[in-house]
Each structure stands twice: as structure tokens, then as C-alpha cells.
Amino acid sequence: MSKKSLAALLGAALVQIVPIAAHADAPVSNRASLKSDLCYQVATDRFFDGNTANNNPAKSPGLYDSGKSNWKMYWGGDFAGINQKLDYLKGMGVTSIWISPHVDNVDGLVTYGGVANTGYHGYWARDFRVTEEHFGTLAEFDALIAAAHAKGIKIVMDWAPNHTSPADESNPGFAGNGRLYHNGTLMGGLTGDTNGYFHHNGGITNWDDRYQTQYLNLADLADLNQHHPTIDAYLKDAADYWMNRGVDGVRVDAVKHMTAGWQRSMADRFQANKDTFLFGEWYLGSKTDPLYEDSVRFANESGISVLDFYLNIAMRETFGSTGTMQNLDAAISKTASDYRYPENLITFIDNHDMSRFLTLHNNNTRLHQALAFMLTVRGTPCVYYGTEQYLHNDTSGGGDPYNRPMMPGFSTTTTAYQVLNKLSSLRQDQPALAWGTHQQRWINNDVYVYERRYFNDVVLVAINKGASGQSLTGLHTALPAGSYSDKLTGLLGAGSISVSAGTGGNNPVAAFTLGAGQVGVWSYRAAEPSAPTIGSVGPTVTRAGQKITVEGRGFGTTAGTVKVNGVNATTVSWSPNRIVATVPATAAGTRAVTVTTSGGVSNGYSVNVLTGAQIPVKFTVNNASPTAWGDHIYLTGSVFELGNWSTSRTVAIGPMLAPNYPNWFTTVALPACTTVQFKFIKITSGGGVTWENGANHTYAVPCSGVGSTTVNWQY
């Protein structure tokens, strides 16, 4: 097919991607936030075989292993299987299910790493507009969403826009050549990519290099060029298609490996279509990862929260090894200081990319402690499938693929299942767990007592990971005077506590012994306050005309006023604990949301208000000012999205990338149809700032698609 006819065909196909009526959008609890949720990550192929007819589909035969001995083959799990186990999940307290990437994957065996592989995991996309036939039909996908919604459960799709499948540019036949299809129509592959749909820079060798992580390929996967207008439109339109079928939230794969600017434009597109919660995978190799600060800034500014790898590492060190409780407390304190919205982080003890917790430390008591901690700290807990059944396989250290065994059964009587059930129920009813502050109340190497507090709502948690009991004396709490039974009903060994009256929110707890391995959780939910209080606003990056969901207490049954930056917002719906409103036209920037009722004015909750619809724009400056080691070039300019002329490393756009030094570039999301002014600056390792000379550069941002501009540094 000629390039002209292919382009014409793709253009016609892309035009056909229009919003469709929602198929299964029955009301579920707040889509703009997962703060009260228990998330459950399902590896679809390894959960439950609900429809044996799709095990060996005609489109891609020979990829199924009925004996389940080849860990790289399909084992039969599917949409129908998840659907059939929804009651099991609901009984555990699951309120959102993160499923494997559901789109069509490579159709044949892939000799990859010297071993024959399939795309059973879902991350080797072939066609982003079609379901994977081993997982089920479009009708079965729709049925899963409809059934989940009927039970009040959200479906979170795993979206992987960074790449397609394994490819070798020098060998067009290898692994399918990374070929990309649009609803069955071939768009192109890595070899012979005359359209520029892919990056052609080889594989990553330095995982700490910003340019390599964003523009080189990940594990020989064909790396998509999101800045190409066709790929940009394809990925965003395809995501809209699935959102319009009823998907509630999005987990974005490999956010570290795409530009933050393009991803903010993607997040803006999602929110313009439908209010939803977005979180991404920014992998951190350690707590001293050189790109940790980049991950923090991404979560703070992109509109996409992240999986909390920092706390994950600390939890595995503390509960899975010899780390102290002070190690956990320090991780909570650091992330609370660094992340603007730590309550939006997704917490986890293991997942599909690391050994399971019980491989790390085969001790059910420690697992129960880790789960109790995860469900009572800030952020949304996400449990990897089978954890409640103590699932693990320790072959070769239990990493990929041995961390993905078949679900062994669906018992509802395991201690882990019951712990999840009880603490998920508490999370849904207790604002202190969803939105509250975190305060350490008593600590030593083995015992951690902490308190979550949202105004007058309080939860006190005590965990003893030690081998001997600990007498807790001198413990204080904000729990009001009274007797409190353990919310785990003694499941992990703890009993009731008695609190007497004190002052200043420091009420004495009568001395008690927390036995070896025991966990206790005690809760107080105050009466509905007369004045409004805000605990959450989502999304945290928004703009005029988009919806925000405000959650808190004391809103009353009679609608009051929501304000953004002091400007009245239009109310869409109002209830005592949740308000949906439309963001008004107001100055862009970090702005406070407040609620006013007859009872008073609430606390403020800050969100980032953008100037307008976001367009990804690539900025290049040639022959920039010479830099020494540790110096970088940054971009700053006249709008909020360009830092409002800031010279701060944490506000200006950068550090820019210089694979062709002294030429530097970066991609930033800018307001559509807007003319901006900008300049480049050098910030030295010591913080000194050098501006380029001359008049401000000017750029007219396009009204759609993508943009780019190249200038010379003005000396």
C-alpha cells in the first residue's frame, strides 16, 4: 500500500473515532478519587477461566497451555472469569479492579530473550482499539463493566501508550516488528517506518539518564513516538473509546518512559471526556533513585498520580526483612513532605513486576501486618491478586513470570481475606483513613503506633512485628475518652483499649500489652459537623469547563456554593459528603477550592488550574549557553504552564535534554490557541541563573494536535 493510500485510509479511520454512548456507566462511587477504595490488581490471564471457548482462538491459535506449565503461554483467564468472581471480590471489600491491558496483543509466539513468549500479560499491544481474543470479546468486556458497576465496583484499565511489542529494526520479521494496527488496519512497524511513528534510538543502557529513559526503547519494545500527530491522535482517541464504554479509571504504564508534557495533554484529554482518576507506574529502583525528584514533580503537576514505590520499598524492608518501624515512619514523613497530594498515591506491597511478599519473606503474620498497615495509611491500597490466598511461587527468586501463578482458589475464610474485608469496610466509612493526617504516637524498632485524623474523626493503629509482647505506656491519642473495641475484632490478636480525658487532643490511653505479631485498629467517627470541611478534590489538575468532585463532611442537604480561586463554580450535584461542580473561568495557577454553606466556609484545598486545553509542544534551543557538569538549561515563559517566568528548578520547565549538545529540547503541554512568550535560562549546579539575551521568543500554540518550535540561544 502506498504512503498516500495508507494515510488516506488512516485519516478516514481516525475521523470515525467519535464519542459513543456509554455502555455500562451505571453510577459507582466517586470516579475522580480512589481514596476510600480497596484496589485489586488482576492479571487477567491468571485469575479464572470463565469461558473455555476463547482459550485457543482461531485468530491466534497455539498460544494456550492447558497444562499451565509454560509460564510464558496463555493459561485461560479472561473477562468472563473476573465477571464470575465479582461476588468473591465484593465480599473481600474490593471497590475497584485494575485489570491487565485488555487490548489486542501480538498473535504469534515471540522468541524473546531466547525463550518463546506470548503477550499473555497484555503489555505487547498490537491494536489499541480491539480486545485481546484470549481475554474475550467486546461484548464480554462490556458485560464485565456492567456487572461490576451493578455491584458498585469500578474498572480501572491498564493503558500502555509507550510502546507496542518486541522488535528488532535490523530484522523486520522478529517478534512481529512491533506492528501497530488501527481496528484491524495495519498502520506500520518499526522497520521501514517512513512515517516516523516510532523512535529509532536503540535500547536504554543507562536507566538514570532522562533522555534515554524517554526516547530509547524499553526492553526491545518498539517505542512509540507520541509527538507524531497520528500517534498522538490514535492513542488519545483509542483511550476515549474505552472510557466511553464505561471504564472508570486508568493506570498508565511506564510513565517514566514518556514525556511529562505529552502525558499532561493526555490526562487533560481524559478529564475533558470524563471525570476519572489516573495513576501511573514510575518505577524507582531504590529510595535513592536519581530520578526520584522527577517522579515527585510528575505526580504533582501532570494530573497523573503514581504508584508509591518509595513506601513499597520501605514496607518490604520493614515487614519483609530487618528494617525497623522508624524506617516506615521516615518514609511516610518524607513522601508527605515531597508529594503535594500524598493521599492520591497508590500503595502496594508487591505486583506483577516484583517477587511476591511471601517469596521475600514466607511468613503469613508479617503479611497480615503489612496488609493492615497498607489499608490504614494515606493513599489507596492496591492488593495483588491471590495475596489473600497466600499465593506465591519462589522459582528463580519469584520474579517475572513466577510472580504470576494461576489463582489457586477463592476461599473467603482465610485470615488475609477477612483482614481486607474489615479494613476496607472501615476505609469506606471512616474519613480519617481516606483524607486524614498521619501522626506517629509511639514507636520503637518493632512497634509502630500511629494516628490518622480528619478534624474530629480519628483512627488509632498499633502494629507489633516483634517476637515478644510490648507494654504500651505513655500512649496518647485524639480518640475521645471512652472504651474502643478492635475494628479487626481480634483477628490479629489485639483487644479493646480505654481512653481517658486529656487536653489538646492528647488523651491518655490506659497501659496495655500488644502481643507479638499483633495488630489493633480503633476508630471514632464524629457526628456530622455543622460547618463544611473538605478532605479531597479531584482531579488535582483541571481547567475551566471540567468537573471537579469535592468530598468532605458537613456540606448539608441544601446546596451552598463551591468556589475556585474565589469564583463561584456551577454545581452539578450536592450531597452532605460529596459535591460535583464545574470549574469556572479563573486565573490559571495553584488555586484554592472552598465550600460555603449556612454553617460557614470550609478549609481550602489547592488544585492546579490550567490556562486551557493542553497541546504538547516540543521546544528546541540550538547552541545554548555552555554548561559544566551539573548545569542545565530550562524553559520559562508567560503562562502558568511555562512557570510564569520563574527561575526555580522546581517551577521552570526542565531540566531540558541535550543528546546533541549544545542543542537542548523538552516537551511541555501548553494552552491551545494561545500565543505565549518564552525564554531559555541556564541554572548552574550552585543555583546561579543566566538568561539568554534579546527579546522574548513568541510562539502561537496550535488549536489541536501537536506543536514544535526551534530557536537559537540569543547571546
Buried (B, 14 or more C-beta within 10 A) or exposed (E): EEEEEBBEBBEEBBEEBEEEEBBBBBEBBBBBBBBBBBBBBBBBBBBBBBBEEBBBBEEBEEBBBEEBEBBBBBBBBBBBBBBBBBEBBBEBBBBBBBBBBBBBBBBBBBEBEEEBBBBBBBBBBBBBBBBBBBBBBEEBBBBBBBBBBEBEBBBBBBBBBBBBBBBBBEEBEBBBBBBBBBBEBBBBBBBEBEBEBBBBBEEBEEBEBBBBBBBBBBEBBBBBBBBBEBBBBBBBBBBBBBBBBBBBBBBBBBBBBBBBBBBBBBBBBBBBBBBBBBBBBBBBEEBEBEBBEBBBBBBBBBBBBBBBBBBBBBBBBBBBEEBBBBBBBBBBEBBEEBBBBBBBBBBBBBBBEBBBBBBBBBBBBBBBBBBBBBBBBBBBBBBBBBBBBBBBBBEEEBBBBBBBBBBEEBEEEBBBBBBBBBBBEBBBEBBBBBBBEBBBBBBEBBBBBBBBBBBBBBBBBBBBBBEEBBEBEEBBBBBBEEEBBBBBEEBBBBBEBEBEEBEEBEBBBEEBEBBBBBBBBBBBBBEEBEBBBBBBBBBBBBBBEBBBBBBBBBBBEEBBBBBBBEBEBEBBEBEBBBBBBBBBEBEBBBBBBBBBBEBBBBBBBBBBBBBBBBBBBBBBBEEBBEBEEEBBBBBBBBBBBBBBBBBEBEBBBBBBBBBEEBBBBBBBBBBBEBEBBBBBBBBEEEEEBBEBEEEEBEBEBBEEEBBBBEBBBBE
